[in-house]
Amino acid sequence: MDPLYALQQLGGFADARVLRQCCRKRQLAEAVREGRIVTVGPGKYAVPGLEAAWREAHRLDGVVSGRSAAQFWDLSLKLVPGEVVMPVVTVPNKRKVARERREGVDLKWRDLPAEGVLAETLPAAPGARGRVTTLAQTVVDCCRDLPEMDALCVVDAALRRGVSPEQLLAASERSSRQVAPRVGRLIRRGDGRSANAFETCLRHTATQVDGLTVVPQVQIGRHRVDLADTALRIVIEAESYTWHGNKTMFRSDTRRYTELVIGDWMVLRFVWEDVVLKPGWVQAELTRAVGVRRGRLQAG
């Protein structure tokens, strides 16, 4: 599998151990040499973009923020095929920046709180120091600026890192009155049990379906599934090519599917491209599944 394609499915970064399950060592080396992926530490790889954000923040005397800061903190992002993360830089609210200097940068004018900014070193370049928003401030900014699905990916990733909802909500209180309700609502909807951005996107779509109540990472017998509605006995799986990289994985997944179906679970499987590019279709299929399942349970 192409390493960049794999990294996009994994939310933008991964270590060599994970990538080697679906990519050859030679493929990783070629992708790095061609600049399609970058190394961000020993045995760690990421989609390009963070170095550019660091460079642009230095040029504009600003702060790496938003999705670029999420990359710095290794927070899993929603990435679509072919997407390159544009550098996100924040400057003080009244700073004047000529139009030609903004080209190629997603520039934000915002007065960041002093406690929301850190001086850090870029992992891939130990001598490159700059300013970046704290992990909590990064989550708040993403909840403020990004579409709900994208923002929820960042919230879930922060929760997986061990940041508590209370810490994020405390940081959100520094937001303006206009955006604080939205930021707080998204933080409260976060769930660190989702394994990656792919699963978060699928969960977000599932929550739009009437009558469907899903929980991430549910244990069913000897199997752990991505999402499940235990009342309707519906299992929803985020099927990534990354995890079917060898015969052992494929065999295990096939056996799990068979055992769940025999156990009277309706198993729905969605691929990454459909979840991130066709959420309307995914929602429609989930809605149909709820109708079918309710009919069967009532008939029984």
ZADO-1210 file (C-alpha; in nm, 4 decimals, padded with zeros to 6 digits):
<atoms>
<atom x="00.0000" y="00.0000" z="00.0000" code="MET" pos="1"/>
<atom x="00.1127" y="00.3555" z="-00.0689" code="ASP" pos="2"/>
<atom x="00.2493" y="00.5006" z="00.2613" code="PRO" pos="3"/>
<atom x="00.0794" y="00.8384" z="00.2121" code="LEU" pos="4"/>
<atom x="-00.2551" y="00.6679" z="00.1518" code="TYR" pos="5"/>
<atom x="-00.2047" y="00.4637" z="00.4696" code="ALA" pos="6"/>
<atom x="-00.1102" y="00.7707" z="00.6745" code="LEU" pos="7"/>
<atom x="-00.4196" y="00.9573" z="00.5571" code="GLN" pos="8"/>
<atom x="-00.6379" y="00.6693" z="00.6783" code="GLN" pos="9"/>
<atom x="-00.4535" y="00.6700" z="01.0119" code="LEU" pos="10"/>
<atom x="-00.5198" y="01.0388" z="01.0725" code="GLY" pos="11"/>
<atom x="-00.1908" y="01.1829" z="00.9513" code="GLY" pos="12"/>
<atom x="00.0790" y="01.0076" z="01.1513" code="PHE" pos="13"/>
<atom x="00.1931" y="00.6619" z="01.2590" code="ALA" pos="14"/>
<atom x="00.5011" y="00.4786" z="01.3748" code="ASP" pos="15"/>
<atom x="00.6982" y="00.2369" z="01.1623" code="ALA" pos="16"/>
<atom x="00.5552" y="-00.0676" z="01.3398" code="ARG" pos="17"/>
<atom x="00.2035" y="00.0184" z="01.2261" code="VAL" pos="18"/>
<atom x="00.3007" y="00.1187" z="00.8721" code="LEU" pos="19"/>
<atom x="00.5093" y="-00.1930" z="00.8160" code="ARG" pos="20"/>
<atom x="00.1903" y="-00.3967" z="00.8496" code="GLN" pos="21"/>
<atom x="00.0745" y="-00.2592" z="00.5158" code="CYS" pos="22"/>
<atom x="00.3831" y="-00.1000" z="00.3537" code="CYS" pos="23"/>
<atom x="00.7244" y="-00.2369" z="00.2629" code="ARG" pos="24"/>
<atom x="01.0365" y="-00.0759" z="00.4065" code="LYS" pos="25"/>
<atom x="01.1415" y="00.0204" z="00.0537" code="ARG" pos="26"/>
<atom x="00.8081" y="00.1968" z="-00.0040" code="GLN" pos="27"/>
<atom x="00.8538" y="00.4032" z="00.3128" code="LEU" pos="28"/>
<atom x="01.2046" y="00.5067" z="00.2110" code="ALA" pos="29"/>
<atom x="01.0902" y="00.6060" z="-00.1377" code="GLU" pos="30"/>
<atom x="00.7961" y="00.8078" z="-00.0050" code="ALA" pos="31"/>
<atom x="01.0258" y="00.9991" z="00.2308" code="VAL" pos="32"/>
<atom x="01.2804" y="01.0610" z="-00.0440" code="ARG" pos="33"/>
<atom x="01.0074" y="01.1936" z="-00.2748" code="GLU" pos="34"/>
<atom x="00.8684" y="01.4194" z="00.0004" code="GLY" pos="35"/>
<atom x="00.5248" y="01.2567" z="-00.0023" code="ARG" pos="36"/>
<atom x="00.5620" y="01.1684" z="00.3670" code="ILE" pos="37"/>
<atom x="00.8036" y="01.3003" z="00.6287" code="VAL" pos="38"/>
<atom x="00.9837" y="01.1626" z="00.9322" code="THR" pos="39"/>
<atom x="00.8924" y="01.3373" z="01.2571" code="VAL" pos="40"/>
<atom x="01.1105" y="01.1421" z="01.4965" code="GLY" pos="41"/>
<atom x="01.2778" y="00.8024" z="01.5300" code="PRO" pos="42"/>
<atom x="01.0539" y="00.5506" z="01.3579" code="GLY" pos="43"/>
<atom x="00.7678" y="00.8009" z="01.3198" code="LYS" pos="44"/>
<atom x="00.6094" y="00.9250" z="00.9981" code="TYR" pos="45"/>
<atom x="00.3533" y="01.1917" z="00.9088" code="ALA" pos="46"/>
<atom x="00.1850" y="01.3606" z="00.6176" code="VAL" pos="47"/>
<atom x="00.3701" y="01.6772" z="00.5080" code="PRO" pos="48"/>
<atom x="00.2687" y="02.0174" z="00.6379" code="GLY" pos="49"/>
<atom x="00.4086" y="02.0717" z="00.9852" code="LEU" pos="50"/>
<atom x="00.7486" y="02.1947" z="00.8682" code="GLU" pos="51"/>
<atom x="00.5779" y="02.4511" z="00.6431" code="ALA" pos="52"/>
<atom x="00.3613" y="02.5707" z="00.9326" code="ALA" pos="53"/>
<atom x="00.6705" y="02.6125" z="01.1492" code="TRP" pos="54"/>
<atom x="00.8432" y="02.8075" z="00.8735" code="ARG" pos="55"/>
<atom x="00.5426" y="03.0321" z="00.8030" code="GLU" pos="56"/>
<atom x="00.4852" y="03.1046" z="01.1716" code="ALA" pos="57"/>
<atom x="00.8473" y="03.2179" z="01.1987" code="HIS" pos="58"/>
<atom x="00.8151" y="03.4334" z="00.8866" code="ARG" pos="59"/>
<atom x="00.4956" y="03.5995" z="01.0089" code="LEU" pos="60"/>
<atom x="00.6022" y="03.6166" z="01.3753" code="ASP" pos="61"/>
<atom x="00.2947" y="03.4135" z="01.4607" code="GLY" pos="62"/>
<atom x="00.1936" y="03.0948" z="01.6396" code="VAL" pos="63"/>
<atom x="00.1449" y="02.7496" z="01.4858" code="VAL" pos="64"/>
<atom x="-00.2196" y="02.6718" z="01.5561" code="SER" pos="65"/>
<atom x="-00.5322" y="02.4854" z="01.4448" code="GLY" pos="66"/>
<atom x="-00.4787" y="02.1717" z="01.2383" code="ARG" pos="67"/>
<atom x="-00.1053" y="02.2443" z="01.2129" code="SER" pos="68"/>
<atom x="-00.0786" y="02.2465" z="01.5912" code="ALA" pos="69"/>
<atom x="-00.2829" y="01.9254" z="01.5986" code="ALA" pos="70"/>
<atom x="-00.0137" y="01.7712" z="01.3766" code="GLN" pos="71"/>
<atom x="00.2533" y="01.8889" z="01.6210" code="PHE" pos="72"/>
<atom x="00.0699" y="01.7200" z="01.9098" code="TRP" pos="73"/>
<atom x="00.0130" y="01.3999" z="01.7064" code="ASP" pos="74"/>
<atom x="-00.3633" y="01.4417" z="01.7149" code="LEU" pos="75"/>
<atom x="-00.5407" y="01.2273" z="01.4566" code="SER" pos="76"/>
<atom x="-00.7031" y="01.4390" z="01.1825" code="LEU" pos="77"/>
<atom x="-00.9730" y="01.3779" z="00.9275" code="LYS" pos="78"/>
<atom x="-00.7822" y="01.3762" z="00.5978" code="LEU" pos="79"/>
<atom x="-00.9314" y="01.3208" z="00.2541" code="VAL" pos="80"/>
<atom x="-00.7503" y="01.1586" z="-00.0404" code="PRO" pos="81"/>
<atom x="-00.4979" y="01.3950" z="-00.1936" code="GLY" pos="82"/>
<atom x="-00.5363" y="01.6573" z="00.0778" code="GLU" pos="83"/>
<atom x="-00.2373" y="01.8615" z="00.1950" code="VAL" pos="84"/>
<atom x="-00.2823" y="02.0333" z="00.5301" code="VAL" pos="85"/>
<atom x="-00.2409" y="02.4081" z="00.4704" code="MET" pos="86"/>
<atom x="-00.0205" y="02.5786" z="00.7328" code="PRO" pos="87"/>
<atom x="-00.2348" y="02.7404" z="01.0029" code="VAL" pos="88"/>
<atom x="-00.0819" y="03.0399" z="01.1793" code="VAL" pos="89"/>
<atom x="-00.2375" y="03.2769" z="01.4329" code="THR" pos="90"/>
<atom x="-00.1316" y="03.6393" z="01.4741" code="VAL" pos="91"/>
<atom x="-00.2611" y="03.9073" z="01.7155" code="PRO" pos="92"/>
<atom x="-00.6044" y="04.0417" z="01.6360" code="ASN" pos="93"/>
<atom x="-00.4974" y="04.3881" z="01.5177" code="LYS" pos="94"/>
<atom x="-00.1822" y="04.2810" z="01.3308" code="ARG" pos="95"/>
<atom x="-00.1701" y="04.4055" z="00.9722" code="LYS" pos="96"/>
<atom x="-00.0443" y="04.1450" z="00.7255" code="VAL" pos="97"/>
<atom x="-00.0198" y="04.2354" z="00.3577" code="ALA" pos="98"/>
<atom x="-00.2264" y="04.0152" z="00.1266" code="ARG" pos="99"/>
<atom x="00.0777" y="03.8859" z="-00.0626" code="GLU" pos="100"/>
<atom x="00.2344" y="03.7695" z="00.2655" code="ARG" pos="101"/>
<atom x="-00.0718" y="03.5585" z="00.3472" code="ARG" pos="102"/>
<atom x="-00.0599" y="03.3462" z="00.0323" code="GLU" pos="103"/>
<atom x="-00.0454" y="02.9752" z="00.1053" code="GLY" pos="104"/>
<atom x="-00.1274" y="03.0268" z="00.4740" code="VAL" pos="105"/>
<atom x="-00.4544" y="02.9828" z="00.6626" code="ASP" pos="106"/>
<atom x="-00.4028" y="03.2946" z="00.8726" code="LEU" pos="107"/>
<atom x="-00.6091" y="03.3543" z="01.1870" code="LYS" pos="108"/>
<atom x="-00.6341" y="03.6886" z="01.3659" code="TRP" pos="109"/>
<atom x="-00.6881" y="03.6065" z="01.7318" code="ARG" pos="110"/>
<atom x="-00.5544" y="03.7222" z="02.0673" code="ASP" pos="111"/>
<atom x="-00.4408" y="03.3958" z="02.2228" code="LEU" pos="112"/>
<atom x="-00.4174" y="03.3758" z="02.6028" code="PRO" pos="113"/>
<atom x="-00.0591" y="03.3625" z="02.7333" code="ALA" pos="114"/>
<atom x="-00.1305" y="03.0246" z="02.8968" code="GLU" pos="115"/>
<atom x="-00.2451" y="02.8911" z="02.5580" code="GLY" pos="116"/>
<atom x="00.0944" y="02.9262" z="02.3856" code="VAL" pos="117"/>
<atom x="00.4216" y="02.7375" z="02.4335" code="LEU" pos="118"/>
<atom x="00.7735" y="02.7723" z="02.2953" code="ALA" pos="119"/>
<atom x="00.8621" y="02.4312" z="02.1548" code="GLU" pos="120"/>
<atom x="01.1120" y="02.2560" z="01.9290" code="THR" pos="121"/>
<atom x="01.0092" y="02.0916" z="01.6037" code="LEU" pos="122"/>
<atom x="01.0696" y="01.7157" z="01.6587" code="PRO" pos="123"/>
<atom x="01.2220" y="01.6595" z="01.3144" code="ALA" pos="124"/>
<atom x="01.4575" y="01.9598" z="01.3493" code="ALA" pos="125"/>
<atom x="01.5915" y="01.9920" z="01.7066" code="PRO" pos="126"/>
<atom x="01.7327" y="02.3398" z="01.6410" code="GLY" pos="127"/>
<atom x="01.4058" y="02.4851" z="01.5096" code="ALA" pos="128"/>
<atom x="01.2218" y="02.6531" z="01.7948" code="ARG" pos="129"/>
<atom x="00.8937" y="02.8331" z="01.7622" code="GLY" pos="130"/>
<atom x="00.5609" y="02.9043" z="01.9256" code="ARG" pos="131"/>
<atom x="00.2675" y="02.6671" z="01.9128" code="VAL" pos="132"/>
<atom x="-00.0680" y="02.6558" z="02.0871" code="THR" pos="133"/>
<atom x="-00.0947" y="02.4199" z="02.3832" code="THR" pos="134"/>
<atom x="-00.2739" y="02.0914" z="02.3306" code="LEU" pos="135"/>
<atom x="-00.5878" y="02.2205" z="02.5055" code="ALA" pos="136"/>
<atom x="-00.5848" y="02.5503" z="02.3146" code="GLN" pos="137"/>
<atom x="-00.5372" y="02.3573" z="01.9908" code="THR" pos="138"/>
<atom x="-00.8528" y="02.1581" z="02.0617" code="VAL" pos="139"/>
<atom x="-01.0463" y="02.4754" z="02.1400" code="VAL" pos="140"/>
<atom x="-00.9289" y="02.6451" z="01.8196" code="ASP" pos="141"/>
<atom x="-01.0186" y="02.3406" z="01.6087" code="CYS" pos="142"/>
<atom x="-01.3649" y="02.3253" z="01.7675" code="CYS" pos="143"/>
<atom x="-01.4038" y="02.6920" z="01.6855" code="ARG" pos="144"/>
<atom x="-01.2849" y="02.6836" z="01.3239" code="ASP" pos="145"/>
<atom x="-01.3403" y="02.3368" z="01.1759" code="LEU" pos="146"/>
<atom x="-01.6537" y="02.1523" z="01.0628" code="PRO" pos="147"/>
<atom x="-01.8040" y="01.9402" z="01.3390" code="GLU" pos="148"/>
<atom x="-01.6749" y="01.6070" z="01.2125" code="MET" pos="149"/>
<atom x="-01.3192" y="01.7391" z="01.1740" code="ASP" pos="150"/>
<atom x="-01.3240" y="01.9082" z="01.5130" code="ALA" pos="151"/>
<atom x="-01.4571" y="01.5974" z="01.6864" code="LEU" pos="152"/>
<atom x="-01.1601" y="01.3997" z="01.5526" code="CYS" pos="153"/>
<atom x="-00.9264" y="01.6393" z="01.7324" code="VAL" pos="154"/>
<atom x="-01.1300" y="01.6241" z="02.0555" code="VAL" pos="155"/>
<atom x="-01.1276" y="01.2430" z="02.0563" code="ASP" pos="156"/>
<atom x="-00.7543" y="01.2353" z="01.9861" code="ALA" pos="157"/>
<atom x="-00.6837" y="01.4681" z="02.2795" code="ALA" pos="158"/>
<atom x="-00.8947" y="01.2526" z="02.5097" code="LEU" pos="159"/>
<atom x="-00.7009" y="00.9447" z="02.3963" code="ARG" pos="160"/>
<atom x="-00.3837" y="01.1298" z="02.4930" code="ARG" pos="161"/>
<atom x="-00.5114" y="01.1520" z="02.8505" code="GLY" pos="162"/>
<atom x="-00.6363" y="01.5112" z="02.8523" code="VAL" pos="163"/>
<atom x="-00.9542" y="01.5252" z="03.0603" code="SER" pos="164"/>
<atom x="-01.2802" y="01.6807" z="02.9384" code="PRO" pos="165"/>
<atom x="-01.2576" y="01.9165" z="03.2362" code="GLU" pos="166"/>
<atom x="-00.9217" y="02.0492" z="03.1150" code="GLN" pos="167"/>
<atom x="-01.0587" y="02.1102" z="02.7682" code="LEU" pos="168"/>
<atom x="-01.3737" y="02.2753" z="02.9014" code="LEU" pos="169"/>
<atom x="-01.1639" y="02.5004" z="03.1244" code="ALA" pos="170"/>
<atom x="-00.9653" y="02.6114" z="02.8192" code="ALA" pos="171"/>
<atom x="-01.2885" y="02.6667" z="02.6255" code="SER" pos="172"/>
<atom x="-01.4088" y="02.9169" z="02.8860" code="GLU" pos="173"/>
<atom x="-01.1539" y="03.1637" z="02.7479" code="ARG" pos="174"/>
<atom x="-01.3379" y="03.1641" z="02.4137" code="SER" pos="175"/>
<atom x="-01.5675" y="03.4455" z="02.3134" code="SER" pos="176"/>
<atom x="-01.9351" y="03.4254" z="02.4056" code="ARG" pos="177"/>
<atom x="-02.0242" y="03.3705" z="02.0406" code="GLN" pos="178"/>
<atom x="-01.8233" y="03.0489" z="02.0006" code="VAL" pos="179"/>
<atom x="-01.8020" y="02.9107" z="02.3577" code="ALA" pos="180"/>
<atom x="-02.1334" y="02.7167" z="02.3354" code="PRO" pos="181"/>
<atom x="-02.0257" y="02.5365" z="02.0165" code="ARG" pos="182"/>
<atom x="-01.6813" y="02.4582" z="02.1541" code="VAL" pos="183"/>
<atom x="-01.8247" y="02.3231" z="02.4801" code="GLY" pos="184"/>
<atom x="-02.0834" y="02.1119" z="02.2983" code="ARG" pos="185"/>
<atom x="-01.8208" y="01.9473" z="02.0787" code="LEU" pos="186"/>
<atom x="-01.5924" y="01.8769" z="02.3737" code="ILE" pos="187"/>
<atom x="-01.8785" y="01.7121" z="02.5635" code="ARG" pos="188"/>
<atom x="-01.9502" y="01.4939" z="02.2596" code="ARG" pos="189"/>
<atom x="-01.5922" y="01.3669" z="02.2535" code="GLY" pos="190"/>
<atom x="-01.5104" y="01.0053" z="02.3316" code="ASP" pos="191"/>
<atom x="-01.1510" y="00.8895" z="02.3651" code="GLY" pos="192"/>
<atom x="-01.2506" y="00.5282" z="02.3084" code="ARG" pos="193"/>
<atom x="-01.2623" y="00.5858" z="01.9311" code="SER" pos="194"/>
<atom x="-00.9320" y="00.4437" z="01.8079" code="ALA" pos="195"/>
<atom x="-00.8622" y="00.7018" z="01.5358" code="ASN" pos="196"/>
<atom x="-01.0127" y="00.9750" z="01.3193" code="ALA" pos="197"/>
<atom x="-01.1692" y="00.7183" z="01.0853" code="PHE" pos="198"/>
<atom x="-01.3750" y="00.5723" z="01.3701" code="GLU" pos="199"/>
<atom x="-01.4619" y="00.9185" z="01.4990" code="THR" pos="200"/>
<atom x="-01.5966" y="01.0200" z="01.1573" code="CYS" pos="201"/>
<atom x="-01.8068" y="00.7050" z="01.1410" code="LEU" pos="202"/>
<atom x="-01.9389" y="00.7641" z="01.4940" code="ARG" pos="203"/>
<atom x="-02.0269" y="01.1235" z="01.4088" code="HIS" pos="204"/>
<atom x="-02.2326" y="01.0091" z="01.1106" code="THR" pos="205"/>
<atom x="-02.4007" y="00.7366" z="01.3157" code="ALA" pos="206"/>
<atom x="-02.5156" y="00.9930" z="01.5731" code="THR" pos="207"/>
<atom x="-02.7141" y="01.1668" z="01.2968" code="GLN" pos="208"/>
<atom x="-02.9359" y="00.8594" z="01.2528" code="VAL" pos="209"/>
<atom x="-03.2656" y="00.8572" z="01.4410" code="ASP" pos="210"/>
<atom x="-03.3071" y="00.5537" z="01.6630" code="GLY" pos="211"/>
<atom x="-02.9413" y="00.4528" z="01.6510" code="LEU" pos="212"/>
<atom x="-02.7364" y="00.4749" z="01.9727" code="THR" pos="213"/>
<atom x="-02.3777" y="00.3629" z="01.9258" code="VAL" pos="214"/>
<atom x="-02.0928" y="00.3111" z="02.1712" code="VAL" pos="215"/>
<atom x="-01.7276" y="00.2817" z="02.0632" code="PRO" pos="216"/>
<atom x="-01.5107" y="-00.0242" z="02.1221" code="GLN" pos="217"/>
<atom x="-01.7739" y="-00.2648" z="02.2532" code="VAL" pos="218"/>
<atom x="-01.6701" y="-00.6120" z="02.3686" code="GLN" pos="219"/>
<atom x="-01.8979" y="-00.8827" z="02.2246" code="ILE" pos="220"/>
<atom x="-01.7879" y="-01.2218" z="02.3469" code="GLY" pos="221"/>
<atom x="-01.4241" y="-01.2544" z="02.2432" code="ARG" pos="222"/>
<atom x="-01.4515" y="-00.9783" z="01.9851" code="HIS" pos="223"/>
<atom x="-01.4085" y="-00.6031" z="02.0247" code="ARG" pos="224"/>
<atom x="-01.5977" y="-00.4047" z="01.7615" code="VAL" pos="225"/>
<atom x="-01.5592" y="-00.0427" z="01.6527" code="ASP" pos="226"/>
<atom x="-01.9170" y="00.0677" z="01.7209" code="LEU" pos="227"/>
<atom x="-02.2261" y="-00.1116" z="01.8427" code="ALA" pos="228"/>
<atom x="-02.5886" y="-00.0451" z="01.9273" code="ASP" pos="229"/>
<atom x="-02.6518" y="-00.3268" z="02.1735" code="THR" pos="230"/>
<atom x="-03.0296" y="-00.2737" z="02.1848" code="ALA" pos="231"/>
<atom x="-03.0657" y="-00.3167" z="01.8070" code="LEU" pos="232"/>
<atom x="-02.7752" y="-00.5631" z="01.7898" code="ARG" pos="233"/>
<atom x="-02.6053" y="-00.3639" z="01.5150" code="ILE" pos="234"/>
<atom x="-02.2265" y="-00.3647" z="01.4778" code="VAL" pos="235"/>
<atom x="-02.0626" y="-00.0922" z="01.2679" code="ILE" pos="236"/>
<atom x="-01.7047" y="-00.1421" z="01.1558" code="GLU" pos="237"/>
<atom x="-01.4555" y="00.1071" z="01.0123" code="ALA" pos="238"/>
<atom x="-01.2803" y="-00.1181" z="00.7635" code="GLU" pos="239"/>
<atom x="-00.9313" y="00.0026" z="00.6788" code="SER" pos="240"/>
<atom x="-00.7071" y="-00.1618" z="00.4215" code="TYR" pos="241"/>
<atom x="-00.4285" y="-00.0876" z="00.6673" code="THR" pos="242"/>
<atom x="-00.5485" y="-00.3615" z="00.8994" code="TRP" pos="243"/>
<atom x="-00.5848" y="-00.6285" z="00.6312" code="HIS" pos="244"/>
<atom x="-00.2205" y="-00.6241" z="00.5320" code="GLY" pos="245"/>
<atom x="-00.1573" y="-00.9973" z="00.5650" code="ASN" pos="246"/>
<atom x="-00.3353" y="-01.3307" z="00.5546" code="LYS" pos="247"/>
<atom x="-00.3484" y="-01.3640" z="00.9343" code="THR" pos="248"/>
<atom x="-00.5346" y="-01.0340" z="00.9749" code="MET" pos="249"/>
<atom x="-00.7701" y="-01.1087" z="00.6886" code="PHE" pos="250"/>
<atom x="-00.8469" y="-01.4569" z="00.8243" code="ARG" pos="251"/>
<atom x="-00.9119" y="-01.3250" z="01.1754" code="SER" pos="252"/>
<atom x="-01.1416" y="-01.0513" z="01.0527" code="ASP" pos="253"/>
<atom x="-01.3387" y="-01.2905" z="00.8327" code="THR" pos="254"/>
<atom x="-01.3905" y="-01.5336" z="01.1211" code="ARG" pos="255"/>
<atom x="-01.5033" y="-01.2512" z="01.3482" code="ARG" pos="256"/>
<atom x="-01.7604" y="-01.1369" z="01.0925" code="TYR" pos="257"/>
<atom x="-01.8974" y="-01.4889" z="01.0579" code="THR" pos="258"/>
<atom x="-01.9263" y="-01.5443" z="01.4332" code="GLU" pos="259"/>
<atom x="-02.1031" y="-01.2122" z="01.4893" code="LEU" pos="260"/>
<atom x="-02.3583" y="-01.2773" z="01.2150" code="VAL" pos="261"/>
<atom x="-02.4304" y="-01.6256" z="01.3485" code="ILE" pos="262"/>
<atom x="-02.4797" y="-01.4591" z="01.6889" code="GLY" pos="263"/>
<atom x="-02.7621" y="-01.2518" z="01.5339" code="ASP" pos="264"/>
<atom x="-02.5683" y="-00.9277" z="01.5020" code="TRP" pos="265"/>
<atom x="-02.6193" y="-00.7159" z="01.1912" code="MET" pos="266"/>
<atom x="-02.2649" y="-00.6233" z="01.0860" code="VAL" pos="267"/>
<atom x="-02.2208" y="-00.3118" z="00.8706" code="LEU" pos="268"/>
<atom x="-01.8788" y="-00.2417" z="00.7243" code="ARG" pos="269"/>
<atom x="-01.7726" y="00.0928" z="00.5780" code="PHE" pos="270"/>
<atom x="-01.4485" y="00.1883" z="00.4061" code="VAL" pos="271"/>
<atom x="-01.2547" y="00.5086" z="00.4699" code="TRP" pos="272"/>
<atom x="-01.3312" y="00.6762" z="00.1357" code="GLU" pos="273"/>
<atom x="-01.7079" y="00.6434" z="00.1874" code="ASP" pos="274"/>
<atom x="-01.6951" y="00.7634" z="00.5486" code="VAL" pos="275"/>
<atom x="-01.4946" y="01.0798" z="00.4695" code="VAL" pos="276"/>
<atom x="-01.6248" y="01.1528" z="00.1187" code="LEU" pos="277"/>
<atom x="-01.9819" y="01.0171" z="00.1215" code="LYS" pos="278"/>
<atom x="-02.1163" y="01.0619" z="00.4763" code="PRO" pos="279"/>
<atom x="-02.4660" y="01.1206" z="00.3371" code="GLY" pos="280"/>
<atom x="-02.4658" y="00.7770" z="00.1747" code="TRP" pos="281"/>
<atom x="-02.3314" y="00.6180" z="00.4939" code="VAL" pos="282"/>
<atom x="-02.6055" y="00.7879" z="00.6965" code="GLN" pos="283"/>
<atom x="-02.8715" y="00.6690" z="00.4523" code="ALA" pos="284"/>
<atom x="-02.7492" y="00.3087" z="00.4735" code="GLU" pos="285"/>
<atom x="-02.7408" y="00.3236" z="00.8532" code="LEU" pos="286"/>
<atom x="-03.0961" y="00.4578" z="00.8504" code="THR" pos="287"/>
<atom x="-03.2057" y="00.1671" z="00.6286" code="ARG" pos="288"/>
<atom x="-03.0319" y="-00.0770" z="00.8630" code="ALA" pos="289"/>
<atom x="-03.2174" y="00.0618" z="01.1645" code="VAL" pos="290"/>
<atom x="-03.5462" y="00.0171" z="00.9823" code="GLY" pos="291"/>
<atom x="-03.4652" y="-00.3414" z="00.8858" code="VAL" pos="292"/>
<atom x="-03.3447" y="-00.4298" z="01.2331" code="ARG" pos="293"/>
<atom x="-03.6464" y="-00.2789" z="01.4067" code="ARG" pos="294"/>
<atom x="-03.8754" y="-00.4700" z="01.1734" code="GLY" pos="295"/>
<atom x="-03.7001" y="-00.7992" z="01.2480" code="ARG" pos="296"/>
<atom x="-03.7010" y="-00.7449" z="01.6243" code="LEU" pos="297"/>
<atom x="-04.0702" y="-00.6515" z="01.6232" code="GLN" pos="298"/>
<atom x="-04.1543" y="-00.9531" z="01.4081" code="ALA" pos="299"/>
<atom x="-03.9640" y="-01.1788" z="01.6480" code="GLY" pos="300"/>
</atoms>
